[in-house]
Amino acid sequence: MKLCRYDDDRLGVVHGDLVHDVTEAQTEIRKAAPYAMRGDAVIAALPQWRERIERMADKAPGKPIAQVKLLSPVARPSKLTCAPTNYQAHINEMQAAAAKPDSQIVAHQSSKILEAGMFLKSNSSLVGPSEGIPLRFPDRRSDHEIELVMVIGKAGSDIPQATALDHVAGYCLGLDITVRGREDRSFRKSVDGYAVAGPWMVTADEIANPDALPITLTVNGEVRQKSNTRDLIYNCRRLIEFASSFYTLYPGDLLYTGTPEGVGPVKPGDVIVCRSDPVLGELRIDVRAHKIGDAA
């Protein structure tokens, strides 16, 4: 099943090129959820609600995806946790770029994920494909980084690899936009609009092996990044184990798995397209200039 959020916080099931409105389910789930719960109520309730949501979608008329505004498929993650340096070819290209004179890229203290650890992006940086990326610092380099994103479905801490994927509700495409500089990494990556997720969430049952997914990114039609999650240094199971050894993962948490080689700068007016065929689909987003008072 493909679940999306769209327009004014509506919930939909995607069949082909059409979205079928199941917002009634979302409304009921949220009404029943305690205010103090950690995580996203809709994602937490999916196991109990899935059949009802599917029946609702079958009865609802379809609306063309091209006519809706796609938001992040998760409304209220408790955190966005991200893997750095998780493709060897990307590590190599960043080390080479940092060594160039006048480079805005700062080499990390460690290129090993075990030593570097995970990092967090602010929830306020999260946007969907239709919302755009407002580049806040036109005089500084900002880079695109395509990633597979895992959506956590069941809370857990100290999760072993053997059962790690049991905690995944689904997967989507993601963009970790990065402004280069010497500030703390999470600070530079938490600008409004610098965490993109979408175009929808594909439930875990439709992904036989998340460690064998092709991912491609183009900018204005030019292929910049092309790889496969089989090249991850820490695969999906290991990432869940690693992240949950430091903090509890809650339903709706987004785990960005890292980016491959080919990272490059973007500027206002660019169009970024991320793809993973045949299941995850296409995430298309515009890059625009930030305006004072912008809120992504």
N, C-alpha and C positions, 0 to 999 in steps of 0.2 A: 504494500500500500504506500502511496505517495501522499504525504500530508503537507499542506502549505498554509501559511498565514498571508492574508492579502487585504488590500483596501483599508478600511477602518477596523483593523483587528478582527477580521473574519477568519474562520477556519474552513479549509476546503480539502477535498480529496481529489487528486488529479488522475484523470483517465485520458490518456492520449493528450490531445491539445485542449482539453476542457477541464475546468475546475467545478466541482459540485459542492454546494454550500452545506456544511454541517455545523454551522455556528451554534445551533441549538444545543448540541452536545457540549461544546466548549462552555457555554453559559451555565449549564447544569453542573458541570464538573467544578467550575470555579466557585459557584455558590456553595457547594458542599465542602470545599477545601478550607481548612483552618487558616486564619490569617498568618499565623506564626510558622506555617510549614516552610521548610527549606527546599528550594527547587521549584520546578514548574509543575503546576497541578495537572495540566492536560497530559504532559508526557508521563507523569507518575500513574495516571489513571488508564493509560492505553490498554494494558492487558485486560482490564475489566470491561472496557468500553469498545474495544475494537469491532466486535461483531455488530453492535448497535450502530456505530459510525458507518460501517460498510453498508448496512441496510438503509440508513438515512441517505447516503451518497447515491445509492441505486435509484432512489425515488426523487432525488433533486435534479432539476434541469441543469444542464451544463452551460458554462459561460466560457468563451475563449480565453485562454491564458493571456493572450496578447492584449486583452482589454482590462486586465486587472493590475493593480500595483502590488508586486510581490515584496513581502516583508521577511524578516528572519523567521524561519520555521519554528523557532522557540521564542516565546515571549519573555520568560523570566528565568533564565539560567542563574544559578547562584554564583557561578564563576565561569570564565573562559580560561582554560589552562592549555598551555602551548608548549610544544617540544622544539627546542632549538637544535641546530647542528645534527639533524637526523638523516641526512643523505650525504654520503662521503663526497660526492662530486660538488655539492653545494659548499661544503666545508672548504674544499680546495679552492673554489672560485672566490670565496670571501677572503681567504688568507692572501691570495694573489692580489685582489683589489685593494685590501688594506695596506699592502706594501708599496703602493704607487704614491709618488709625491702628490701632495695636496688632496689626497683622497678624503672624502667625507665619511668613509667607512672605517669604523674602529674595530680592531681585532678583539675578539673575546678572550678572556683570560684562559679559557679552556675550550678546545674543540670537541671534547668528549662529553656526551650527554650525561653520563653518570656523574661527572664532576660539575658540569654546568647546571644540572638540574632543569626543572621545568620553569616557566615564567607565566605570569598572569597578564591578561589584557582587561581593562575596565569594561564592565557591562555597558557603560554608556557609549562605548566605541562600536557596539554591535548594530549593523544595519542589514537590510535585505537588498536584493538586486535592483529594485526600482528606486531606491532612495539615493543612490549616487555616493561617490567618495569626494568630499570637499577637501582639497589639498590646502593645508593650513599654512605651510611655510614655502612660498614659491621660490625663495632663494636657496633652499636646501633640497638635497636629493631625497625623493621619496620613492621607494621600490615596491613592486608587486611580488607577492609570494603565494602561489597556489598551494592548497593543502587539502587532503582528505580530512573531514571533521567527523568525529564520533559523537553521537548524542547519547548521553548516559540515561538509562531508563530506570535503573534500580540502585538505590543508595548502597554504598559499601566503603569500607576502609580496610586496608591491608588485604586487598583482593589478590588471590593467587592467579597466575597465568592460566591455569587449567580451567578456571570458571570465569575468566575475565569477560569474555564475550557475552556471557549470560546477563551482564549488567548493561549491555548496549541496546537502546531502543531503536536506533537507526543511524543513518549516515547521510551526509550532505557534502557539497563542495564548499570550500572556504577560501577567503583571501586574507592574509595577514599583511596589511600595508604597513610599511616601516619608514619613518623619517630618520635619516642618518645623522649621527652626531655622537657626542660624548656623554649625554645624559643616560640615566639608568634605562635599560632596555624596555622594561614594562612602561615607563613614562613615555618613551618615544613611540611606542606601539599602541598607546591607549587614546590617541586623538579621536575625536568624534568621527565616526564613519570609517575607521581604520581596521575594523573587524567585520568582514562580510561573510554571510552564511546563506546558502540556498542552492538552487531556486526553491527546493522543497526538501523535506526529509523522507528518505526511502527507508521503510522499516527493515529491521535486521534480517528478517526471513527471506528478503529478496536479494541479499548479498551473500553468496555462498562462501566467499573468501575475501575479506577486506584487505588482505595482504597480497592481492593480485589484481589491482584495479589500475587501469591506465588513466593518467591525468595529463591534460594539455591546456596551456594558456597562450592566448594570442593577444596582441595589442595592435589595434587597427588592422587586423588581418595577418599580421606577422607572427609566426610561431616563435615564442620566447622560451617557454618551458614545456618539455615533453618527457615524461618519465612513467614509472609504474611503482605502486606501493610495495612491490616485492623488493625494492631497493632500500626500504627503510632500515636503518641501523637497529633501532628498537621497533619491533613490529607492534601491531595494535594491542595484542595481549600484554606484551612487555610494558608498553606505555601506561596501560591501565594499572598494572601492578606497581609500576614506579610512582605514578602520580598518587595513587591511593595509599602508598606507604608514608606519605607526608600529610595528606588531608583526605577527609571524607568526600567522596563524589556523590552528588545528589542528582535526582531526576531532572533532566533538562540541561545539566552542565555540558558545555561544549569542549571537547578535547581536540585541539588542532594538532595534527600528527607531524608537522614539519614540512619544509619545502625542498624540492629538488633544485638542481642547477638551472641556470638561465635567468636568475633574478636580474631585473633591470629597472630603470627609472620610468616613471609615468608623469604626465603633465596634464593640465586642464585641456579638455577637448578629446582626450584619448578614450577609446572604448576597449574595455578588457572583457574577454570572453574565456571562461573556464569550462572545460568539457571533461566528462568521463562517460564514455559510451559503453554499453547501451543503457545502463540503468539510472545513473545519477543525473543525467541530463546536461543542460547547458545553463550556466550562470553568466549573464551579460550585465555589465554595469558601466556607467559613464563616470569619468573623472571630471570634476569641475573645480572651479576656483572657490576657495572659502570666502565667505562674506562675513563681516563683523556682525555678531549676533546670531550666526548660524547655529542651529542645533540639529544634528543628524537624526 
